[in-house]
Amino acid sequence: MLAGSEYWQGLRDTEARIDDVSERTAYGEALERIERRRGDASIRLTAWHGDFAPWNLGHRGGRLQLWDWERFATGVPAGLDRIHYVLHTSTRADGFSDHVVDTALASPYTRHPACPPEEQDLVAVLYLASLTARYLIGTQGAQGEVLRPTTRTVLDALTRHSRRLTAPAPKGATR
């Protein structure tokens, strides 16, 4: 169950570490919406690289190489690396804007084959919650100022997408 997972508790713990009151409130409200609508969801937890993107990949001597493992984590929803790859490839090419983020998240390439179709939107929102947590904590203080516009865009995306998240249909019902 999502709400009882260590992953979810980690997101909740991050909320308390956010210094800016308005950002902490917006982040907390998004987590509340997710928990209220899908907290009882059964999600597949796995590991992720945490920064899986073309600039952290190479091919040498017939072998794929992957580096920069400092964001590696276990116990996270399956599919986060896939979404990260698509989102960051898109934003690097086209800029970090609401439109680019929303378009990337709607891409069929973000859909994880091991994740049931009815859980795909939840995984995307959980990715946004994870990324937002990273940015909100990482941009605190003067050194993080350069990423403030990106942080705002990601927090706004989390707010939008958590509002669109619907509760699952009762078993046997169709939408």
Secondary structure, 3 states (H helix, E strand, C coil): CHHHCHHHHHHHHHHHCCCCHHHHHHHHHHHHHHHHHHCCCCCCEEEECCCCCHHHEEEECCEEEECCCCCCEEEEECCHHHHHHHHHHHHHHHCCCHHHHHHHHHCHHHCCCCCCHHHHHHHHHHHHHHHHHHHHHHCCCHHHHHHHHHHHHHHHHHHHHHHHCCCCCCCCCCC
